[in-house]
């Protein structure tokens, strides 16, 4: 049986997954958590929950004669970046 986005366990998981800054005082933090709980249906716990859409098209308006760089200058990833990025990519 599948539960909806407002299922209490799902709401609690999403509210607890969001990282709140230390600069939020008690009442501000409660307001932020209430906001997240109210709009929990726009958040996702996993990339697998995101549904693709096919009814939107996007067109770039690039002026004629525009040239772009042909070389990619990618910096190698540092160890902390790899530790974060690779599990996220594996999840996708």
C-alpha positions in Angstrom: 0.0 0.0 0.0 1.5 3.3 -1.1 1.1 6.3 1.2 0.7 9.9 0.0 3.1 12.8 0.6 1.2 14.0 3.7 1.5 10.6 5.4 2.8 11.6 8.9 5.9 9.4 8.7 6.8 10.9 5.3 6.2 14.5 6.6 8.4 13.8 9.6 11.2 12.3 7.5 11.2 15.3 5.1 11.1 17.8 8.0 14.1 16.0 9.7 16.0 15.7 6.4 16.1 19.5 5.8 19.2 21.2 7.2 18.3 24.3 9.2 20.9 26.9 9.9 22.2 27.6 13.4 21.2 31.2 13.0 17.5 30.3 13.2 16.1 31.0 16.7 13.5 28.6 18.3 10.4 30.2 16.9 12.0 30.8 13.5 13.0 27.2 13.4 9.5 26.1 14.3 8.1 28.3 11.5 10.5 26.9 9.0 9.6 23.3 10.0 5.9 24.1 9.8 6.4 25.6 6.3 8.2 22.5 5.2 5.5 20.3 6.6 2.8 22.3 4.9 4.4 22.0 1.5 5.9 18.5 2.0 4.4 17.4 -1.4 7.0 19.5 -3.3 9.9 17.8 -1.6 11.4 14.4 -2.3 13.3 12.0 -0.2 14.7 10.2 -3.2 15.5 10.9 -6.8 13.3 7.9 -7.6 10.3 9.8 -6.4 10.7 12.6 -9.0 8.5 12.0 -12.0 9.7 13.2 -15.5 7.5 15.6 -17.4 7.1 15.7 -21.2 4.7 18.6 -21.7 7.3 21.4 -21.2 9.7 22.5 -23.9 12.6 24.8 -23.4 14.2 26.8 -26.2 17.5 28.7 -25.8 17.5 32.1 -27.5 21.1 32.3 -28.6 21.9 35.2 -30.9 23.2 34.1 -34.4 27.0 34.2 -34.7 27.6 33.5 -31.0 30.7 31.3 -30.4 31.3 29.1 -27.4 34.5 27.6 -25.9 35.3 24.2 -27.4 37.5 23.0 -24.6 36.2 21.7 -21.2 38.4 22.9 -18.4 37.1 20.6 -15.6 39.0 20.6 -12.3 39.6 17.3 -10.7 37.3 16.5 -7.8 38.7 16.7 -4.3 38.2 13.9 -1.9 35.3 15.5 0.0 33.6 16.3 -3.3 34.0 12.7 -4.4 32.6 11.3 -1.1 29.5 13.5 -1.6 29.0 13.2 -5.3 29.5 9.6 -6.1 26.8 8.2 -3.8 24.3 10.8 -5.2 25.2 9.7 -8.8 24.8 6.0 -7.8 21.4 6.8 -6.4 20.3 8.4 -9.7 
